[in-house]
Amino acid sequence: MGAVDCIDCAADASVVSAVNEGIEAATEIAGLQKRPWVMISVNDDKDLHFRKAEFDPEDCPADCSRPCEIVCPANAISFLGKSASGTSSNTELPRILVDGVITERCYGCGRCLPVCPYDKIREVTYVRDAATTADLLRRDDVDAMEIHTSGRQSAQFKELWCALGDSVENLKLIAVSLPNGGASTISSMNEMFSIMKPNLQCFNLWQLDGRPMSGDIGRGATKETIAFAIELAKAINRPPGFLQLAGGTNAHTIDGLRKKGLFQTTSIAVDSSNSADALIGGIAYGGYARKVTCLLSILCYLPYGSNLYMAIYQMMILRLLRLLVEY
């Protein structure tokens, strides 16, 4: 967690408590000098980040090749722990004896939906309750909040913001995550900022969601969020707030920003904040971060100090070092 500024998690009291306990443990073990902020995520309407896959395994034909199980990057689909082909897009996560979708692992990437040959898989979406979220924000262990929105209509955003009331005054950062809406993006951002402004008492950030939940796929996944950043960095009428890349971010994102002149390590003049050289405030890693850290889970199942344990441990350290050096 040495290079991590903020850890995003579900807007659930037990999850927030678990994250804080993990940070405390890591701080004690590693002696971290800077504690990362804890951020919760909410949505104002239907959103890809707030869905789960669901199906009844009893409906699956016995001779199905189970492509859903193979493409799942989180190993969130299992049939009594037996893989149809013996392979997976992520073999580094241990399998457990559960039929169907393991809800706790599914993060809603949706890759299983189009590959089912019998169209048996459906998505279940949900919206976080504003009143419950407000209570959570009034605790002293949440530092930031991220609002996922489509940016197409401000009515739902305003409804959520007003329902949260004065609970947002306890925060250090409020992020708004939105996709590229083309010509309407800037006007949508300005409208949302005008809604937040009366009781915005902390930093605000715009998260540019390029290609959601795809950072683990490959090099090209990061192109959309970089292109999105280039557009907004040049915009002369965008609202105040830092810009952060997300959606497809991976090991190639920083290099892509450097090539476009958008990655800087020094401060810039205030009056150049709307130029193409504007400083990017941060990068959010999701799928790629899971790919980097998933090796940790299998270590729990191996004898400490064994050859396999040490090989995986070294591989994990190399991955983490590469990410830290790039950052």
C-alpha positions in Angstrom: 0.0 0.0 0.0 3.0 2.3 -0.1 2.0 4.1 -3.3 -1.8 3.9 -2.6 -3.5 7.1 -1.7 -7.1 5.8 -1.5 -8.8 2.4 -1.2 -12.3 2.2 -2.8 -14.8 -0.3 -1.3 -18.5 -1.0 -1.1 -20.8 1.4 0.8 -21.4 -1.3 3.5 -20.6 -0.8 7.2 -19.0 -4.3 7.6 -16.9 -3.9 4.5 -15.7 -0.4 5.6 -14.7 -1.9 9.0 -12.9 -4.8 7.3 -10.9 -2.4 5.1 -9.9 -0.2 8.1 -8.8 -3.3 10.0 -6.7 -4.4 7.0 -5.1 -1.0 6.8 -4.3 -1.1 10.5 -2.8 -4.5 10.2 -0.7 -3.5 7.2 0.4 -0.3 9.0 1.6 -2.4 11.9 3.4 -4.9 9.8 5.0 -2.6 7.2 5.2 0.6 9.2 3.4 2.8 6.6 4.2 6.5 6.9 1.0 7.6 5.2 -2.4 6.0 5.8 -4.5 5.7 2.7 -8.0 7.2 2.6 -11.0 4.9 2.7 -13.5 5.6 0.0 -17.0 4.2 -0.5 -18.7 3.9 -3.9 -22.4 4.7 -4.6 -24.5 5.1 -7.8 -27.3 7.4 -8.7 -28.8 5.0 -11.2 -28.2 1.7 -13.1 -24.4 1.3 -13.5 -22.1 -1.5 -14.7 -20.1 -1.3 -11.4 -23.3 -2.1 -9.4 -24.4 -5.4 -10.8 -23.8 -9.1 -10.3 -24.1 -12.1 -12.6 -26.7 -14.7 -11.6 -28.0 -18.0 -13.0 -29.4 -21.3 -11.7 -26.7 -24.1 -12.2 -29.5 -26.6 -12.3 -30.6 -25.1 -15.7 -27.2 -25.7 -17.3 -27.0 -28.7 -19.7 -24.6 -31.4 -18.5 -22.6 -31.3 -21.7 -22.1 -27.5 -21.7 -18.4 -26.5 -22.1 -19.1 -23.8 -19.5 -17.3 -20.8 -21.2 -18.6 -18.6 -18.4 -16.4 -20.3 -15.9 -13.4 -20.0 -18.3 -13.7 -16.3 -19.0 -14.4 -15.1 -15.5 -11.4 -13.1 -14.3 -12.4 -13.4 -10.6 -13.1 -17.1 -10.6 -16.5 -16.2 -9.4 -18.2 -19.1 -11.3 -17.7 -22.6 -10.2 -19.4 -26.0 -10.6 -18.5 -28.1 -7.5 -14.9 -26.9 -7.9 -14.4 -28.7 -11.2 -13.4 -26.8 -14.3 -14.7 -27.8 -17.7 -11.4 -27.5 -19.4 -9.0 -27.3 -16.5 -8.1 -23.8 -17.4 -9.3 -20.3 -16.5 -8.5 -16.7 -17.5 -7.3 -16.4 -13.9 -5.8 -19.6 -12.6 -4.0 -17.9 -9.8 -7.1 -17.7 -7.6 -8.0 -20.9 -5.7 -11.3 -22.6 -6.5 -13.9 -23.3 -3.8 -16.7 -25.8 -3.7 -19.7 -23.7 -4.7 -22.2 -24.2 -7.4 -22.9 -21.2 -9.8 -21.9 -17.6 -9.1 -19.9 -16.9 -6.0 -21.5 -13.5 -5.2 -18.7 -12.2 -3.0 -16.2 -12.6 -5.8 -18.3 -11.3 -8.7 -17.6 -7.6 -9.5 -19.9 -7.3 -12.4 -17.5 -7.2 -15.4 -20.2 -8.9 -17.5 -17.8 -11.1 -19.6 -19.9 -14.2 -18.9 -23.1 -12.7 -20.3 -22.4 -12.9 -24.0 -20.5 -16.2 -24.0 -23.3 -18.4 -22.5 -24.5 -20.6 -25.4 -27.9 -21.0 -23.8 -28.5 -17.4 -22.6 -28.9 -18.6 -19.0 -27.0 -15.8 -17.3 -28.7 -12.6 -16.2 -27.4 -9.5 -14.5 -28.9 -8.2 -11.3 -28.4 -4.5 -10.7 -28.8 -2.5 -7.5 -28.6 1.1 -6.2 -27.1 1.9 -2.8 -29.7 3.4 -0.3 -29.0 7.1 0.2 -30.1 7.1 3.9 -27.9 4.2 4.8 -25.0 5.8 2.9 -25.5 9.1 4.8 -25.3 7.2 8.1 -22.1 5.6 7.0 -20.6 8.9 6.0 -21.2 10.3 9.4 -18.9 7.7 10.9 -15.3 8.7 11.5 -13.8 5.9 9.4 -14.8 7.0 5.8 -12.7 9.7 4.1 -14.0 9.9 0.6 -16.9 9.0 -1.6 -17.2 8.2 -5.3 -20.5 8.7 -7.1 -20.9 6.6 -10.3 -23.2 8.3 -12.8 -24.1 8.0 -16.5 -23.9 11.8 -16.8 -26.8 11.7 -19.2 -29.4 13.1 -16.8 -28.8 15.2 -13.7 -32.1 14.5 -12.0 -31.0 11.2 -10.4 -27.6 12.8 -9.4 -29.4 15.7 -7.7 -31.8 13.4 -5.9 -28.9 11.4 -4.5 -26.9 14.4 -3.5 -29.8 16.1 -1.7 -30.6 12.8 0.1 -27.1 12.6 1.4 -27.6 16.1 3.0 -24.9 17.3 5.4 -23.2 13.9 5.7 -20.9 14.9 2.8 -19.4 17.6 5.0 -17.4 15.0 6.8 -15.4 14.0 3.7 -12.0 14.9 2.4 -12.7 14.1 -1.2 -15.7 13.6 -3.4 -15.2 11.9 -6.8 -17.7 11.7 -9.6 -17.1 8.8 -12.0 -18.6 9.2 -15.5 -18.2 7.8 -19.0 -17.3 9.8 -22.1 -20.6 11.4 -23.2 -19.1 13.1 -26.2 -20.2 16.7 -26.8 -22.5 16.7 -23.8 -19.8 15.7 -21.3 -18.6 19.2 -20.2 -22.2 20.6 -19.9 -23.1 17.5 -17.7 -20.1 18.0 -15.5 -20.9 21.7 -15.0 -24.5 20.9 -14.1 -23.4 18.3 -11.6 -20.8 20.6 -10.1 -23.5 23.3 -9.7 -25.6 20.8 -7.7 -22.7 19.9 -5.5 -21.2 23.4 -5.0 -23.5 24.8 -2.2 -22.3 22.2 0.3 -19.0 21.0 -1.2 -16.4 21.6 1.4 -13.6 19.3 0.3 -11.6 18.4 -2.8 -13.5 17.2 -5.8 -12.4 14.9 -8.6 -13.7 13.8 -11.9 -13.0 10.1 -12.7 -12.8 9.5 -16.4 -14.2 6.0 -16.9 -12.9 4.9 -20.3 -13.5 1.2 -20.7 -14.9 -0.1 -17.5 -13.4 -3.1 -15.7 -11.0 -4.0 -18.5 -7.5 -3.2 -17.2 -6.6 -6.8 -17.0 -7.4 -7.6 -20.6 -4.3 -6.1 -22.3 -2.4 -3.1 -23.5 -5.1 -1.5 -25.6 -7.7 -1.4 -22.9 -6.2 1.9 -21.6 -6.6 3.8 -24.8 -10.1 5.0 -24.2 -9.5 6.6 -20.8 -6.3 8.3 -22.1 -8.3 9.7 -25.1 -11.0 10.9 -22.6 -8.3 12.7 -20.5 -6.9 14.4 -23.6 -10.3 15.8 -24.5 -11.0 17.1 -21.0 -7.4 18.5 -20.5 -8.0 20.7 -23.5 -11.5 21.9 -22.5 -11.5 25.5 -21.5 -14.9 25.4 -19.7 -14.7 22.3 -17.6 -15.7 22.7 -13.9 -13.1 22.8 -11.1 -11.7 19.5 -9.9 -8.9 17.1 -10.4 -8.9 14.6 -13.3 -8.4 10.9 -12.6 -8.1 8.1 -15.1 -10.1 4.8 -14.7 -11.6 2.1 -16.8 -9.0 0.1 -18.6 -6.0 1.5 -16.6 -3.1 -0.9 -16.5 0.7 -1.1 -16.7 0.7 0.9 -20.0 -1.4 3.9 -18.7 1.4 6.0 -17.4 3.5 5.4 -20.5 0.6 6.5 -22.6 0.1 9.6 -20.6 3.8 10.5 -20.9 3.6 10.2 -24.7 0.7 12.7 -24.7 2.4 15.1 -22.3 -0.2 14.5 -19.6 1.9 12.8 -17.0 3.9 15.2 -14.8 5.6 14.9 -11.5 6.0 18.7 -10.8 3.3 21.3 -10.1 2.0 23.6 -12.8 0.8 27.1 -12.7 -2.8 27.7 -11.7 -3.6 29.6 -14.9 -2.5 26.6 -17.0 -5.0 24.2 -15.4 -7.1 24.1 -18.6 -4.2 23.5 -21.0 -3.4 20.2 -22.7 -0.5 19.9 -20.2 -2.8 19.9 -17.2 -1.6 17.6 -14.4 -3.6 14.4 -14.0 -4.6 14.1 -10.4 -4.5 10.3 -10.2 -5.1 6.9 -11.7 -7.6 4.4 -10.4 -6.7 0.7 -10.8 -9.4 -2.0 -10.6 -9.0 -5.1 -12.8 -5.3 -4.6 -13.2 -4.8 -4.2 -9.4 -6.7 -7.5 -8.9 -4.4 -9.1 -11.4 -1.3 -7.8 -9.6 -2.4 -8.8 -6.1 -4.4 -12.0 -6.8 -1.3 -14.1 -6.1 -1.6 -13.2 -2.4 -4.7 -15.4 -2.1 -3.0 -18.6 -3.1 -0.1 -18.1 -0.7 -2.5 -18.8 2.2 -3.0 -22.3 0.8 0.7 -23.2 0.5 3.3 -24.3 3.1 5.4 -21.2 4.1 8.9 -21.3 2.6 8.1 -24.1 0.1 9.6 -23.8 -3.4 6.2 -23.0 -4.9 5.5 -20.4 -2.1 8.8 -18.6 -2.7 8.4 -18.7 -6.5 4.9 -17.1 -6.3 6.1 -14.7 -3.6 8.9 -13.4 -5.8 6.6 -13.1 -8.8 4.2 -11.1 -6.8 7.0 -8.7 -5.5 8.2 -8.2 -9.0 4.7 -7.2 -10.2 4.2 -4.8 -7.3 7.7 -3.3 -7.8 7.0 -2.7 -11.5 3.8 -0.9 -10.6 5.5 1.3 -8.0 8.4 2.2 -10.3 5.9 3.2 -13.0 4.0 5.3 -10.6 
